Amino acid sequence: MANPYRELLTTPGVMGLVIASSIARLPQAMIGIGIITMLVQQTGLYWLAGSVAGTFTLANALIGPQISKLVDQRGQSRVLPFVTAFSIGMLLALIMAVYVRAPTLLLFILAALAGTMPSMPAMIRARWTQLFRGKPQLHTAFSLDTVLTELAFIIGPPLAIGLSISYFAEAGPLVAVVLLVIGVTAFLLQRQTEPKVVVGSRRNASSTLLIPGVRTIVLALLAMGVIGGSIDVAVVAFANAQGWPTSASFILAAYALGSMIAGLTFGALRVSLPIEKQFFIGVLVTAVTAVLPILSPDVYILAGMLFVAGISFAPTMVIVMNLGTIIVPPSRITEGLTWMTTGISIGVALGGVLSGLIIDVYGARAGFGVAIGAGLVMVVIVLLGLRVLRTTSATCAEPTFQ
């Protein structure tokens, strides 16, 4: 039987895209936690560290879709160098401000301005869509992309934390900035895979959120992000409560490993079910497996439960991205994919906050209840939007895109 990954990687331009994108996506996994570690090391104030990092994340989530909209209108090579350079300048200014103990207000302003960093995951997925829209390889490409994203979030945060603790407080964010320069430069040099600006895209002044079905996807991803964010915090609290704080690292690694293995396996399959049914099954399995962690009596069982829970995560993300490329027009694909990334990013932040509040009042195990609630909300959202998704995907589906 043919290996779909071999077929994918032998496509002209794909290997260069995989290598460049692997570097370009790493800073996004490092900067938030890098800011937190840097500020904690310098000031010892966790509230300040979390608030400044949160400002960066929120600004990036809100500004990102507007930058991606401009990319759809002008092209990646014309927009990314300028917005990336501005974001890098603001990140360096933030690092310097922390180093010289600048006023707190300045830290928040610089963090918000640094949030102009472009959504590289959306830029990368727009290239996969350009190459394989309407072809079976797109499914495999999104599976590989999801696994590489998981890998970035396994490597990135420990790298940022380790650098700042082992060398000096600003080391983690500084290395992230260097990787951003290298990654975006290498990415832009891959001219063969750059999406062409679709004629007429400049007329699309309204938000992609107004396209039928997109709001359902974004809200579902927001709930899915809450699951991931709440589990991250609850695992740390549970590991502390069990008297083994360092076990949180291998527990969360099991969660990511389950997702990665499932993502690679799913990418090799060809599923004949309609895409909206795949989506519903994916969120249903994700919601059901979100119940498992709260049943765990110790860290070993929790690691196993999260491995099982992680199995549904990557395949569901792959289905979502496939669905997005069907219902979002080619002229607006980068903006549409960015809104999806924004949804899950806001959900992760919200999940962490909600889980933290619940844990402070009711204890570590109760934090997993946030994931259960988010799973139920996600199923309801998709059920309510299923008819629109079915209609829109059937109307918009195209055999190929050149």
C-alpha positions as CSV (number, residue, x, y, z in Angstrom):
1,M,0.0,0.0,0.0
2,A,1.3,3.5,-0.9
3,N,2.6,5.6,2.0
4,P,0.7,8.9,2.0
5,Y,3.5,10.6,3.9
6,R,6.1,9.6,1.4
7,E,3.9,10.9,-1.4
8,L,3.4,14.1,0.5
9,L,7.1,14.8,1.2
10,T,8.2,14.0,-2.3
11,T,5.9,16.8,-3.7
12,P,8.1,19.6,-5.0
13,G,8.5,22.3,-2.4
14,V,7.0,20.4,0.5
15,M,10.3,19.3,2.3
16,G,11.5,22.9,2.3
17,L,8.1,24.0,3.7
18,V,8.2,21.4,6.4
19,I,11.7,22.4,7.6
20,A,11.1,26.1,7.5
21,S,7.7,25.9,9.1
22,S,9.1,23.7,11.9
23,I,11.4,26.6,12.9
24,A,8.8,29.3,12.3
25,R,6.2,27.8,14.6
26,L,8.5,27.2,17.5
27,P,8.6,30.9,18.8
28,Q,4.9,30.9,19.2
29,A,5.2,28.1,21.7
30,M,8.1,29.8,23.5
31,I,7.2,33.5,23.8
32,G,4.3,33.4,26.2
33,I,6.0,31.1,28.7
34,G,9.3,32.9,28.1
35,I,7.7,36.2,29.2
36,I,6.3,34.6,32.3
37,T,9.6,33.0,33.3
38,M,11.6,36.2,32.5
39,L,9.4,38.4,34.7
40,V,9.2,35.8,37.5
41,Q,13.0,35.6,37.5
42,Q,13.4,39.4,37.5
43,T,10.5,40.5,39.8
44,G,9.2,37.5,41.6
45,L,5.7,38.7,40.9
46,Y,3.6,35.9,39.4
47,W,0.5,38.2,38.9
48,L,2.6,40.6,36.8
49,A,4.2,37.8,34.8
50,G,0.9,36.2,34.0
51,S,-0.8,39.5,33.2
52,V,1.9,40.7,30.8
53,A,2.0,37.4,29.0
54,G,-1.8,37.4,28.9
55,T,-1.8,40.8,27.3
56,F,0.6,39.6,24.6
57,T,-1.6,36.5,24.0
58,L,-4.9,38.4,23.9
59,A,-3.5,41.2,21.6
60,N,-2.1,38.5,19.3
61,A,-5.5,36.7,19.2
62,L,-7.3,39.9,18.4
63,I,-4.8,41.5,15.9
64,G,-3.8,38.2,14.2
65,P,-7.0,37.9,12.1
66,Q,-6.6,41.4,10.8
67,I,-3.0,40.8,9.8
68,S,-4.1,37.6,8.1
69,K,-6.8,39.5,6.3
70,L,-4.1,41.8,4.9
71,V,-2.1,38.8,3.9
72,D,-5.0,37.5,1.9
73,Q,-5.2,40.8,0.1
74,R,-1.5,41.6,-0.4
75,G,0.3,38.3,-0.2
76,Q,2.6,36.7,2.5
77,S,5.9,38.1,1.1
78,R,4.6,41.7,1.0
79,V,3.1,41.7,4.6
80,L,5.0,39.3,6.8
81,P,8.4,41.0,6.7
82,F,7.0,44.3,8.0
83,V,4.7,43.0,10.7
84,T,7.3,40.5,11.8
85,A,10.0,43.2,12.0
86,F,7.6,45.4,14.1
87,S,6.7,42.6,16.4
88,I,10.4,41.7,16.9
89,G,11.2,45.3,17.7
90,M,8.5,45.4,20.3
91,L,9.6,42.1,21.8
92,L,13.2,43.3,22.1
93,A,11.9,46.6,23.6
94,L,9.9,44.5,26.2
95,I,13.0,42.4,27.0
96,M,15.0,45.6,27.5
97,A,12.3,47.2,29.6
98,V,12.2,44.2,31.9
99,Y,16.0,44.3,32.2
100,V,16.1,47.9,33.2
101,R,13.1,47.6,35.5
102,A,10.9,50.0,33.5
103,P,7.5,51.1,34.8
104,T,4.8,48.4,34.8
105,L,2.6,50.3,32.4
106,L,5.3,50.3,29.7
107,L,5.5,46.5,30.0
108,F,1.8,46.1,29.2
109,I,2.0,48.5,26.3
110,L,5.0,46.8,24.7
111,A,3.4,43.4,25.2
112,A,0.3,44.5,23.4
113,L,2.3,46.0,20.5
114,A,4.4,42.8,20.3
115,G,1.1,40.9,19.8
116,T,1.3,42.0,16.1
117,M,3.3,38.9,15.6
118,P,1.7,37.1,12.6
119,S,-0.1,33.7,13.1
120,M,2.5,31.4,11.6
121,P,0.3,28.3,12.0
122,A,-2.3,30.0,9.7
123,M,0.3,31.1,7.2
124,I,1.6,27.5,7.1
125,R,-1.9,26.0,6.7
126,A,-2.7,28.4,4.0
127,R,0.3,27.0,2.0
128,W,-0.9,23.5,2.5
129,T,-4.3,24.5,1.2
130,Q,-2.7,26.2,-1.8
131,L,-0.8,23.0,-2.6
132,F,-3.5,20.5,-2.1
133,R,-7.0,22.0,-1.9
134,G,-9.6,19.4,-3.0
135,K,-7.0,16.6,-3.0
136,P,-6.5,13.7,-0.6
137,Q,-3.0,14.9,0.3
138,L,-4.5,17.9,2.1
139,H,-5.8,15.5,4.8
140,T,-2.3,14.0,5.3
141,A,-0.7,17.5,5.2
142,F,-3.0,18.8,8.0
143,S,-2.3,15.7,10.0
144,L,1.5,16.2,9.7
145,D,1.0,19.9,10.5
146,T,-0.9,19.1,13.6
147,V,1.7,16.7,14.8
148,L,4.5,19.3,14.2
149,T,2.5,21.9,16.1
150,E,2.2,19.4,19.1
151,L,5.9,18.8,18.8
152,A,6.6,22.6,19.0
153,F,4.6,22.8,22.2
154,I,6.5,19.9,23.7
155,I,9.9,21.4,22.9
156,G,9.2,25.1,23.1
157,P,8.1,25.8,26.7
158,P,10.7,23.6,28.4
159,L,13.4,25.2,26.1
160,A,12.3,28.8,27.0
161,I,12.1,28.0,30.7
162,G,15.4,26.1,30.8
163,L,17.3,28.9,29.0
164,S,15.9,31.6,31.4
165,I,16.7,29.6,34.5
166,S,20.1,28.2,33.4
167,Y,21.6,31.4,31.9
168,F,19.8,34.7,32.5
169,A,16.2,35.8,32.8
170,E,15.9,37.2,29.3
171,A,17.5,34.2,27.6
172,G,14.3,32.4,26.7
173,P,12.5,35.3,25.0
174,L,15.7,36.3,23.3
175,V,16.2,32.8,21.7
176,A,12.5,32.9,20.7
177,V,13.1,36.2,18.9
178,V,16.2,34.8,17.1
179,L,14.2,31.7,16.0
180,L,11.4,33.9,14.8
181,V,13.8,35.8,12.6
182,I,15.3,32.6,11.2
183,G,12.0,30.8,10.9
184,V,10.1,33.6,9.1
185,T,13.0,34.3,6.8
186,A,13.3,30.6,5.8
187,F,9.6,30.4,5.4
188,L,9.4,33.4,3.0
189,L,12.3,32.0,1.0
190,Q,10.0,29.0,0.1
191,R,8.5,31.0,-2.9
192,Q,7.3,27.8,-4.6
193,T,4.6,27.2,-2.0
194,E,3.5,30.8,-1.3
195,P,-0.3,31.2,-1.9
196,K,-1.2,33.5,-4.8
197,V,-3.4,36.5,-4.0
198,V,-6.9,35.6,-5.4
199,V,-8.3,38.1,-7.7
200,G,-11.1,40.1,-6.1
201,S,-10.0,39.3,-2.5
202,R,-9.5,43.0,-1.8
203,R,-13.2,43.6,-1.9
204,N,-13.8,41.3,1.1
205,A,-14.1,44.0,3.8
206,S,-16.4,42.0,6.1
207,S,-15.1,39.6,8.7
208,T,-14.7,35.9,7.8
209,L,-16.7,35.2,11.0
210,L,-19.9,36.2,9.0
211,I,-19.5,33.2,6.7
212,P,-22.1,30.6,7.6
213,G,-20.5,27.8,9.7
214,V,-17.3,29.7,10.7
215,R,-18.7,30.9,14.0
216,T,-19.7,27.3,14.9
217,I,-16.2,26.1,14.2
218,V,-14.5,29.0,16.1
219,L,-16.8,28.6,19.2
220,A,-16.3,24.8,19.2
221,L,-12.5,25.3,19.0
222,L,-12.8,27.8,21.9
223,A,-14.5,25.1,24.0
224,M,-11.8,22.6,22.8
225,G,-9.1,25.1,23.9
226,V,-10.8,25.3,27.4
227,I,-10.4,21.6,27.7
228,G,-6.7,21.7,26.9
229,G,-6.0,24.8,29.1
230,S,-7.9,23.5,32.1
231,I,-6.2,20.1,31.9
232,D,-2.7,21.7,31.8
233,V,-3.4,23.6,35.1
234,A,-5.3,20.7,36.7
235,V,-2.5,18.3,36.0
236,V,0.1,20.6,37.7
237,A,-2.2,21.0,40.7
238,F,-2.9,17.2,40.8
239,A,0.8,16.4,40.7
240,N,1.5,18.8,43.5
241,A,-1.4,17.3,45.6
242,Q,0.1,13.9,45.1
243,G,3.4,15.1,46.4
244,W,5.2,14.6,43.1
245,P,5.3,18.0,41.3
246,T,7.7,16.9,38.6
247,S,5.4,14.2,37.4
248,A,3.3,16.8,35.7
249,S,5.8,16.9,32.8
250,F,5.5,13.2,31.9
251,I,1.7,13.3,32.4
252,L,1.3,16.2,30.0
253,A,3.8,14.5,27.6
254,A,1.5,11.4,27.6
255,Y,-1.4,13.7,26.6
256,A,0.7,15.1,23.7
257,L,2.0,11.7,22.7
258,G,-1.5,10.3,22.4
259,S,-2.5,13.2,20.2
260,M,0.7,12.9,18.0
261,I,0.3,9.1,17.4
262,A,-3.4,9.5,16.6
263,G,-2.6,12.5,14.3
264,L,-0.1,10.5,12.3
265,T,-2.3,7.5,12.1
266,F,-5.3,9.5,11.0
267,G,-3.3,11.2,8.3
268,A,-2.7,7.8,6.7
269,L,-6.4,7.0,6.6
270,R,-9.0,7.9,4.0
271,V,-12.4,8.5,5.7
272,S,-15.5,8.4,3.5
273,L,-17.9,9.9,6.0
274,P,-19.2,13.5,5.2
275,I,-16.9,16.1,6.8
276,E,-19.5,17.5,9.1
277,K,-20.2,14.0,10.5
278,Q,-16.5,13.5,11.1
279,F,-16.5,16.8,12.9
280,F,-19.4,15.8,15.2
281,I,-17.9,12.4,16.0
282,G,-14.5,14.1,16.7
283,V,-16.0,16.6,19.2
284,L,-18.2,13.8,20.8
285,V,-15.2,11.6,21.4
286,T,-13.2,14.5,22.7
287,A,-16.0,15.4,25.1
288,V,-16.4,11.8,26.3
289,T,-12.7,11.3,26.9
290,A,-12.6,14.6,28.8
291,V,-14.4,12.8,31.7
292,L,-11.5,10.3,32.1
293,P,-8.9,12.4,34.0
294,I,-11.2,13.2,37.0
295,L,-11.5,9.4,37.6
296,S,-7.8,9.0,38.1
297,P,-6.6,8.0,41.6
298,D,-2.9,8.6,41.1
299,V,-0.4,10.1,38.6
300,Y,0.2,6.9,36.7
301,I,-3.4,6.3,36.0
302,L,-3.8,10.0,35.1
303,A,-1.0,9.6,32.5
304,G,-2.8,6.7,30.9
305,M,-6.2,8.4,31.0
306,L,-4.7,11.5,29.3
307,F,-2.9,9.4,26.7
308,V,-6.4,8.0,25.8
309,A,-8.0,11.5,25.9
310,G,-5.2,12.9,23.7
311,I,-6.0,10.4,20.9
312,S,-9.1,12.4,19.8
313,F,-7.4,15.8,19.9
314,A,-5.2,15.9,16.7
315,P,-7.7,14.0,14.5
316,T,-10.4,16.5,15.5
317,M,-8.1,19.4,14.6
318,V,-7.3,17.9,11.3
319,I,-11.0,17.5,10.5
320,V,-11.6,21.2,11.6
321,M,-8.9,22.5,9.2
322,N,-10.2,20.4,6.4
323,L,-13.7,21.7,7.0
324,G,-12.4,25.3,7.2
325,T,-10.8,25.0,3.7
326,I,-14.1,23.8,2.3
327,I,-16.4,26.6,3.7
328,V,-13.9,29.5,3.6
329,P,-13.3,31.0,0.1
330,P,-9.7,30.8,-1.2
331,S,-9.5,34.6,-1.2
332,R,-10.0,34.6,2.6
333,I,-8.4,31.4,3.7
334,T,-5.6,32.8,5.9
335,E,-8.0,35.0,7.8
336,G,-10.4,32.1,8.3
337,L,-7.6,29.8,9.5
338,T,-6.4,32.5,11.9
339,W,-9.8,32.9,13.5
340,M,-9.8,29.1,14.2
341,T,-6.3,29.4,15.8
342,T,-7.6,32.5,17.7
343,G,-10.6,30.5,19.0
344,I,-8.5,27.7,20.5
345,S,-5.8,30.2,21.9
346,I,-8.5,32.2,23.8
347,G,-10.0,28.9,25.0
348,V,-6.7,27.7,26.4
349,A,-6.2,30.9,28.3
350,L,-9.8,30.9,29.5
351,G,-9.5,27.2,30.5
352,G,-6.4,27.9,32.6
353,V,-8.1,30.8,34.5
354,L,-11.3,28.9,35.1
355,S,-9.5,25.8,36.2
356,G,-7.3,27.8,38.5
357,L,-10.2,29.4,40.2
358,I,-12.0,26.1,40.7
359,I,-8.9,24.4,42.1
360,D,-8.3,27.3,44.6
361,V,-11.8,26.7,46.1
362,Y,-12.5,23.0,45.6
363,G,-9.1,21.3,45.2
364,A,-6.9,19.8,42.4
365,R,-9.2,17.1,41.2
366,A,-12.1,19.5,40.7
367,G,-10.1,21.4,38.1
368,F,-10.8,18.5,35.7
369,G,-14.5,19.3,35.9
370,V,-13.9,22.4,33.8
371,A,-12.8,20.1,30.9
372,I,-16.0,18.1,31.3
373,G,-18.2,21.2,31.2
374,A,-16.3,22.5,28.2
375,G,-16.8,19.2,26.4
376,L,-20.6,19.4,26.9
377,V,-20.6,22.9,25.7
378,M,-18.6,21.9,22.6
379,V,-21.1,19.1,21.7
380,V,-24.1,21.5,22.1
381,I,-22.4,24.1,19.9
382,V,-21.7,21.6,17.1
383,L,-25.2,20.1,17.3
384,L,-26.8,23.5,17.0
385,G,-24.6,24.4,14.0
386,L,-24.6,21.0,12.3
387,R,-27.3,21.8,9.7
388,V,-25.5,25.0,8.7
389,L,-22.2,23.2,8.4
390,R,-23.8,20.4,6.3
391,T,-25.4,23.0,4.0
392,T,-22.4,25.2,3.7
393,S,-19.9,22.3,3.1
394,A,-22.1,20.8,0.4
395,T,-22.5,24.1,-1.3
396,C,-18.9,25.2,-1.1
397,A,-17.1,22.0,-1.8
398,E,-14.9,22.2,-4.9
399,P,-12.9,19.4,-6.5
400,T,-9.6,21.3,-6.9
401,F,-8.0,24.7,-6.5
402,Q,-5.3,26.1,-8.6
